[in-house]
């Protein structure tokens, strides 16, 4: 394989196998090596390893994958943080034992378990591609033990605590509507921020979760993306009559404000600009923190309203599959892994119901 850097900064690659020649251009050296190796395989060359390094493989992987903006920024930060000593490893020489030793060293240098898990994930994906194109014969990151992350403690606020926070807010305020939806649907913060009026079906008392909105460093505008269940479609969540009434009033106020300011019809449900642009997630988190501090509900985060929904449903005996669908988990297994210690409470409730039925 012949590689040459062009005046434009791009890299030209050229391969010749059994007299057949093919070539092309890629934006980076790492990606040019990757594409050249693919071309050699297509022309019938038998792989004999590669001189590519771990760092080059990671760069090629990041350049060639369409990660969500927030994840892409985080992975870029992690790869940039990795010491050049490790990036210089040749991919064909990386072994599982070396990977585990790297994790121990990075942990000693202050890397957090969650960061190491992200490094493990992106490295495993990169080596999977290297395996497909014949650069390596095994994926060392698939064999190596990933760093353990302590299971996050579920801090589910009680009904009384949630009610205290809601009652402290303006009954006609938009903040209360947002928190009411969060505390009854279990939707993620970014999913509630991303609600548009087309997602609200007041006649059927339902909201449709289609997308998520986030604010990513380096992006001047909110980043709208598919939600965590977006690739599989969307999920429809039922809402109660009181929440429907609050949304109906909010819609009327927003339309009136848009008309007064000669703005287009509102699009976003939660907006400072009469529906033109959505709220920032960090804004509503700050507002919630101040509200719960005012009423003495300590240590509860906005995200804990999601835990509130899950634990209330499980304790009431709702099937795990129903809870999982409402939360937007990929499967009921995920729900059980997070809330397993609340299932016995649901079982206790079921036992009482069964016994009461027999006793008349």
Beta strands, then each sheet from edge to edge (+ up, - down):
strand 1: 2-5
strand 2: 11-17
strand 3: 20-26
strand 4: 200-201
strand 5: 206-209
strand 6: 211-214
strand 7: 223-226
strand 8: 235-238
sheet 1: 1+ 2- 3+
sheet 2: 4+ 5- 8+
sheet 3: 6+ 7-
end
